[in-house]
Amino acid sequence: MGYPLTQNDAVKMWNMASDSTGIYNNDYIRRNGALYNDVDTLTSEFTPYKKIIKDKIKSQFGDVNVPGVVLHENSNVSNAIAHSEKLGNFIRDNYADLKSGKEVSGSFRFNGFTNLHNAFGSVDVLSAKVRGNYVDVTLLDTYDFNKNDKNPFVKMGRSAQKTGKLNPYFTIVKCRYKLK
């Protein structure tokens, strides 16, 4: 069908959601980050963002008691995002604020039938701030399928999630973007 073969992270995200045991016994998570039972069990590093995270989860799932995954800066997906055009565009669009020391938030969408689009679609930027020659970026996503999306794969995922065949969870990705 002409689709890229490198959908590793998208496949891993789907597998986490579709595992009948939930996401609790997953080698991908052990290699790339850490699992948390819910927002309240996140480390203190995320305390400033807990209300935003809970609000997002509640709006997507109707409940805040879902597990979450934090993927570290050296994870597969973090490296892919750090080198993506979309994050580069976000940094360029906010460069003046970032260089002046401001912490920036916002969102952006990965497009096309790509690994990052299929793993995340859109992401919220909880925080982006300059640290030396890098911008440390913290992203949030919920593993959900938007109700009005016309893509047949999204419709299939939404149907599976509505019938309980996919477990809801949230993902926080920590990225490090090198300033040029």
Summary of the structure (lengths in Angstrom):
residues: 180
radius of gyration: 16.0
end to end distance: 36.7
largest distance: 47.9
contacts: 513
relative contact order: 0.20
helix: 42%
strand: 23%
